[in-house]
Amino acid sequence: MPERFFRSASPDERRELPKIDTSVAHIARVYDYWLGGKDNFAVDREVGDKVLAIHPETVLSVQANRRFLARSVRYLTADAGIRQFLDIGTGLPSANNTHEVAQDIAPASRVLYVDNDPIVLVHARALLTSSPEGETGYLDADLKDTAAILAGAAQMLDFSQPVGVMLVAVLHMLRDEEEPRSIVDRLMAAVPPGSHLVISHLAIDVQRKTMAEMSRQLNESMTQQFSMRTRDQVTSFFDGLTLLDPGVVLTHEWRPGSGDEAKTPGVLWAGVARKD
C-alpha cells in the first residue's frame, strides 16, 4: 500500500503507486479536463462534455472557483496572518495551488494537502514543491475520516497556532446522511481561535433546472455522488464562526480582484469565516 503521509523534505523517494481504473470517470480528472489539463482519459472527457452540453459555462465556473481559492488564501496569509493550511479535497495540481499562493506572500508557510483519489496521489509530488523556508505535505485520507486527517496533520502542523482549513469544492461530495456538518465541526473544534474556514460548494438554488440536470448527469455517470446545496445550507456550515464580509456569495462575488474576476460566472457558493 502507498505511504499515507509524506512531505516535501523527501519528495523523490520511490513509492508504490496505486492502480487507476481508467474505465470509470473520476471527478478529479473531469475537473482537470475542464481546466484544460492533460491528466484525464476518454471516459472523463465524455462525462465532462455531457456536463458542458447542459451547462456551457462550467469551464468558467471552475476557473472562478480556482480564483476564489487563490483570493481566500491571499487574504488568510496577508491579512489574517495564517501561516499553516489544511487543504482537504485537493484535487489535481493546477495553477495557484494553496502552497504557491501562501508561500509567495509568506515563504515559511506550511501546507498539508489531503485527498483520497488515486490519481491525485500519483501526482502528489507536484504538490510537494516548497519554498526553502516553508513545507508542504500530502496525506492520503478520506474527508469522512476526520480522526485520520487530524492525526496526520499533527505530524506537520502546529495545532496551538491558527490554521486555515480549506474545504474548496469538496463538501458537495458528501450526502446528507454522511453528516457533512459534523465533519466540519470536528475539524474546526481541533484548531485554535484565530483559525479560518474556507468553503466553496456547488449551488442547487442557482440556475435551478440546469443544476438539477447537471447533478443527475454526474450522479448517473460517476461512482462519486454529488449533493448540491442551497445558500442557506452552505451558510450553516459556518455556524459558530464569524462569517467575514461579504458572507456566503457566489465564488466570483467573494472579494473579486478585478473586473474580469467579478464578471466570471460561478455556480458555487463560497465563504470564509474566523474562529474566535
N, C-alpha and C positions, 0 to 999 in steps of 0.2 A: 504494500500500500504506500502511496506517496506520503512523505512527511507532511504533517498538518500545519506546522508553523515554521516559517523561515524568514530571514531578514537580509537587509542589504549588506551586512558585514561579510556574507559569503554567497553572493548571487550566482557564482559559477560552479557550485558544487553539482555533481551529477545526481540526478534524482529520477526515480522511476515515474514515468508519466502515465496518466490514466488513458484507457481506451475511450475513443469518442464515437458515438453512434451517429454516422453521417446520413442515416436513412430517415431520421426524425428531426424536424425543425426544432431549434433551440432559441429562446428569446435573446440570449447574448449575441448569437450570430445574426439573427434577424435585425437586431438593433445596430450591429456592426454594418450590415448591408445598407440600412437606411442612412447611416453616417458616411457612406462611401468607402468603407473599409474593404479589406480583401480576405478577412478571416471568416468566410461563410461558404456554404455549399449550396448546390442547386435547390435542395429542399427548403433551405432558409430563404433563398431569393423568391421561391414560389409563394411562400406564405407572405413575405414582405410585399410582393406585388399584389396579392389579393387585398391586403390592407390598403395599399395605395390606391387601388381601384375604388375602394369605399371612401377613403379619406385622403385625397391627394396631398393635403398639407401635412401629412405625417412627418415627412422629412424635415420640414421647417419646425415642427413641434419638438422633435428630438434634438434638433440644434438649439432651440430655445431652452430646453431642459439642461443641456450641457453648459450653456451660458449662465443659467441660473446657478448651477453648481459652482462655476468659477467665481461669480459675483459673491455668493454666500461665503465661500472660502476666503476671498479677499477681505470681506467685512470682518469675519471672525479673526483673521490674522492681524490685519492692520488696525482695526478699530476696537475689537474686543480683547485683543492680546492673547488669543488662543495659540498655543504652541504644540498641541498634540491633537490628533484627529483619529477617530474610529470610523472608517468608511465601510459600511456594510452593504453588500449587494453591488460590488464594484463594477462588474461587467468587464468587457474587453478594454484594454488600454486604448485611449483616444487622445485627442488634443485637450490640453488644460486638465490633466489629471490632478487630483487633490494635492499630491505632494509637490507637483511642479508649481502650482499656484501659490501654495503656502510657503515653500522654500525660496521662491523668488522674492518674497517680502521678508520672511524671517528664516534665514538659512538653517537655523538649528531646529526647525520644526520636525516633529516625528509623526509619521502617518502609518497606521496599520490598516491594510485592506483586508476585507473579509468577503469570501464568496464560496459557494459550493458547486459551481459549474465546472465540469472537467475542462471545457475549452478555455475558461479563464485561468485555470491552474496551469495549463500548458503555456500560456503567455505571461504568467506571473512575473517572470524575470524582467519583463519590460517595465513592470511596476516597482521593481526593486532598485532602480537607479535613485540616487540621493545626492544631495549636496554633501561635501565632506563633513560639515558641522552637524547635519541632521541625520535622520534614519528613516527607512521605510521597511515595512514587513508585510508578509502575506499569511493569512490564516485560512485554511480550508475548513469552513464550518457553515452550518445551516442557520439561517436567521432565526428559526424557531428554537434553536439550542442556545439560549442566552447564557447558560452556565458555561458551556464550552467557549463561547465568544469572550466572555469576561475573564475566564481563566487564561485564555490565550493572550488577550490584550494585556493582562497584568505582567506578562513576560517582557513587554516593551514600553507600555505606557505607565505613567505615574498617576494613580487614581487619587492622590492627595492634591493634585493640581487640575485646573479646569480642562475639560475635553470637549472637542467639537464632535458630536455624534451625527454622522451623515447617513440618512436613510433616503437616498435620492432614487426615485422610480423603482422602489422595491416593495413597499408595503402592499401595493395592489396585487402582488403575487401570493398574498395570504387571504384565505377565505375567512369569513366572519367566525366560523366555528374554530378556527385556529387562533383566535383571540389576539389579533394584532395589537390592540390597545394594551393588553397585559405585557406583551413583549416590549413595547416602547417604555412602559412604566418600569419594567425591571432594568432595562438599560440605563434609564435616567436616574433610577434610585442608586445605581452603583457609582455615579460620577458626582463630584462635589459641586457646591454652589459656584457660580461663575461659568459653569459648563453651558453649552448651547446645543440645541437640537435643530437639525435642518431636514426638512421633508419636502419631497415632491411626489405627486400621486395622480394617476390618471383620473380624470373627471367624468362622471356619468351624467352630470346635470349641465353640461355644455354641449351644444350640438347633439341633443339627446338621441335622436333617431340614428344619426351617424355613429355615435359612440356605442350605442346598444348593438348595432350591426357589427362594428369592429370587434366588440367583446365576444359576440357569438362566433365570428370567424376565427379569432385567435383561439378560443376555447375548443373549437372543433378541430383545429389543425395542429395543436400542440399538446404535449403532456402537461406543461405548466398551465395552470388555470388562473385567469385574471378576475379580480373583483374590483371593478371601478367604483368610486365612491363620490358622494356629494361634497360640496364645500363644507357643510356643517359637520359631516362625518370626519373629514380630514382635519378640521379645526379641533375636533375633540381629542385628537392625538396630542395636542399641546396643553390639555387641561392640567392645571397645577403649575404651569410655567408662565413666564411673562412673554407674551407674544409681541414681537417687535413690529413696528410700522414697516410696511402698510398692511400688516395682518396676512391672512391667507388669501392670496390672489393667484391669477394665472401666472405661469413662470415668467412670461415676458413683461409682466407688470410689477415684478418684485425688483425695485430699485434699478431699473434699466440703466446701462452705462452710456447709451447713445440712442439717438432717434431710431436707428435701424433695429436695435435690440427691442425697443418699445413696440415696434410695428411687426416683429416676427411672431406670428400667431402660435399660441401654445394651447394644448388641451390637458394640461396637468395643473392641479392646484399646488401651490408652493408656499412655504412659510418658514420662518426662523424664530426660535424662542430661547429665552435665557432661564436657567435655573437659579433662583435667588436663595 
